[in-house]
Amino acid sequence: MRVITLFRTLPIALLVLALQSETAHAQATRTWVSGVGDDANPCSRTAPCKTFAGAISKTAPGGEIDALDPGGFGAVTITKAITIDGGGGQVASVLVSGTNGIVVAAGPNDIVTLRNLRVNGIGNGLNGIRFLSGAGIVIENCEIFGFPQSAINIAPSAGGRVFINKCTLTNNGNGVLADGSGGGAAAAVKMTVTETKAANNSNNGITALSTAGRSPVAVVLDRIVSSNNNGIGVQANGSGTGIVIGNSTVVLNGTGVSQINGGSVVSYKNNAINANGADGTPLTQLGLN
């Protein structure tokens, strides 16, 4: 009886604090998904969740979601700093139809890392990975295919940094589209793409796009293979866009290198740009402002 009386006389602020503490405690810094998991589980290693969407609400900001075994883990929208790792040597898949695979709409100081994932749009998805907001995104060792818009669409409203490494982007509309046209003029998009293959896409391999008064886009390409049917291998579109390309192969595209509307592609002069319908000629000078 004394316990009940004491509980009833606790200040409301203390009760709210206790509930908030309990909620925070329920989020783990590392959670797990499994092909045979259940989203009703706590997402622990011994009781994993079924989907990335089910695990993300149980993962603390800055934490990590890991795949225990092969499985299809579903589309997810990310609104906080987090790492999603599919694990090496297995199939950790996101398969979607008529929508985006992974959307990142995080806070201004949040970094999101996506690693070891297969994202399949089965020919009628929208974008494989779409980055709308956040301090930055890291995409590593991912295979993205079957998206009529783009495998990776970078369109942040307030700029951001992007690092794409060791990815394979095939049979999409675009391989990578870095689009600054929706952001403010002071919000720069800075992207580095390394050891990545953009092939058999119906439009362009790597595109940087901006318009007057909108976010400038700076892209560095290193060890890229771009081979995209009748599309463009590497394109800078708009006066606020600049691409630096080095150690890369741009072949078997409709156009190898395209610079339109004041955009510029700058070469380190150690690239293979040939066997395209029209190769195009990068600028000789270096430097992006």
N, C-alpha and C positions, 0 to 999 in steps of 0.2 A: 504494500500500500504506500509506503514511503517513496519507493521508486517512481510510482505513477505520479504522485504529488510533485516530486522534484522535476520530473519531465515536463509537467504542465506549467511549472513556474519558470522554465527556462526562457530567457528573452528570445523574441522572434529572430533577431540578428544572429544569435548563436545557433539556432536551429537551421537557418539558411546556410550559415558557414559550414555546419556539419554535413548538410546535404551536398554542398558544393565540393567539399573534401572527399566525400564518398564517390561522387561522380568522377572527379579527377583521378582518384585512385583506381577506378575501373578501367582507365585507359592505360594500356601497356606500351612500353617503348618498343617492343618487338612483338608482332603478331604473326600468325601463320594461316595459310590457306591450303586446302587439299582438294583433289578431285573427288574425294569421298567425304568431304567435310560438311558442316551444317552451319548456316549463319546464326542459328540460335545458340551456338557454342560460344565460349569466351575467346576463341581464336588463339588459344594457347597451343603449344606444340603437341600436346596429347589430346586436345579437343579443338582442332582447327576449324576455321570457317570455310564456307564453300566459295565465296566470291570476294573480289577486291572491294566492292561496294559494302559488303557486310563487314569486312575487317577494318575499313578505314575509320568508322565511327568508334571503334574500340582501340584505336592506335593513337598515342599521344603525338602532339605536334613535334616534328623533328625525329619521329620514330621510323620504324621500318616494317614493311609487310613482306614476308618471304614465302615462297611456294615450297611445300614439302615434297610434292610429287607432281607428275604431269596432270594437266587438267585444263578445262576452259573456265576462266574466272570472271568473265563478264565485263561489260563496260563500266567505267567509273568516272566520276567527277571529283577532282582533287581541289580542296579549298585551303590547304595548309601545307607547311613544309613537311615533306615525307619522302621516303624511298620505297619503291616497289621493285622487288628483285625476283625474277622468275626462276633463278637458279641456273647454273650452267649445265648443258648436256641433256636437257629435258624440254618438253613442250609445255610452256606456260602461256596459254593463249587467251586473247580477247577476240571473240568473233561477234560481229555486229551486222545488222542489216538496216539500211535506211537511216543511220545515225552516225555520230562520231564514236570512235573507240574509246579514247581517253581524252578528257577535257581538263585542262589545268587553269583554274580561276582562283589563284592563291593570293595571299596578302603581299604588300609591297616589300617586305623583308624576307619572304619565303623562297627557299630553294627546293625544287622538286627533282628527284632523280628517278629515272625509269631505266631498268637494266634487265637484260636477258628475257625479252618478251617477244611473242609472235602476235601481231595484230592483223586480223583478216577481215576485210570488208565484203567478202564474197561477191564483189563486182557491183554492189549497189549501196555501199556505205557512203559516208560523207568524207570525213578526214580521219586518218588513223590516229594521230596525236594532234591536238589543237591547244596551243598555248595562248591564253587570253590575258593573264595577269600573273604577277609574281616577280621577285627579284631576278630569278633565272631558272632555267631548266637544263638538266643533263640527260641525254638520251644515249645509252650505250648498248651495243650488241643486240640491237632489235631488228626484227624482220617484219616489214610492213608492206602489205599488198592488197589489191582489190578495192581501192578507194578512188572513185571517179573524180573527186576534187583534189586532194593531196594526201600523200603519205604522212607528211609532217607540215602542218600549217602554223606558222608563227605570226600572230596578229595581236600583240599586246597593246592595250590602250594607253599604257604609261611606259613603254620601252621595256628593256630587259636584256639579259645576257643568255645566250644559247650555246650549248656545246653538244655536238652530235658526233659520235665516234663509233666506228666499226658497225655500221648499220647497212642493211640491204633493203632497197626501196624499189619494188618492181610492180609493173602492171597497175599503176595508179594514173590519175590525171597528171599531177605534178609529183616529182620526188620530194623536193623541199620548196615551199613558198614562204619567204620572209616578207611579210606585208606590213609596212609602216604607215599605210595610208589612213588608218583609223586612229592613229595616236597624235598627240600634240607635238609641235615643232621641237620642243626641248627634250623629248623622250626618245632617245636613240635606241635602236635595235642593233645589238652587236652579236654576231654569230660566227662560230668556228665549226667547220665540218672537216673531219679527218677520217681517212681510211674507210670511206663509205662508197657504196655502189648504187647509182641511180640508173636503172636500165629498164627498157621496154615500157616506159611510161608514155601515155598518149600525147601529153603536152610537153612540159619542160622538165629537165633534170633538176637544176638548181636555179631558182629565180629570186632576185631581190627587187622589191617593188615599193615605190613611194610616189607621192604627188606633192605639188607645191604647198608649202606651209605645214606639211605633216612630218612624222618621225623620219629622220635619216636612217638608212640601213647600211651597215658595214659588215661585209662577209669575207672571211678568210677560208679558202679551200686548200686542203693539203692531201695529196694522195687520193684523189677522187677518180672514179671511173664513171663517165656519163655517156650513155648510149641509148638514145630514146627515139626510135622509129623516125617519124617525120617531125618531131618536136625540136626544141632548142636545148642544147646541152647546158650552157651556162648563160644566163641573161641578167643584165642590170637595166632596170626600167624606171626612169625618173631621175631628176637632177640631184636628188638626195641619196642616191644609191651608189655604192661602190663595192666591187668584188676584187679581191686579190687571189690569184690562183697559182699554185706551185706544185710540182711533182705529180701532176695529174694527167689523165688520159681522157680526151674528149673526142670520141669517134662515133661514126655511124648514126649521127643525128641529122635531122633535116638541115639545121644550122648549128654549127659548133658553138660559136661565141656571138652573142648579140648585145649591142649597146644602143638603147633607144631612149628618146625623150630626155637626153642629158645624162643618162647613167653611164658608168665607166667600169670596164673590166681591165685590171692591170695584171700583167703576167711577170713572173720571176724568170721567164725565158728558159724554163726547164720542163716544159709540158709537151705532150704529144697531142696536137690538135690537127687531125687530118681525117680523111675518108668520110667527111661529112658532105651533105649536099652542097653547102657553102660553109667553109671553115670559119670565116670571120677572123678579124685581127685584133687582138687585145692591144691596149695602149702600151707604150714602151716605158713611160715614166712610172715610178713607184710613189706611194704615199697617199693616204686617205686622211682628210681633215674631218 
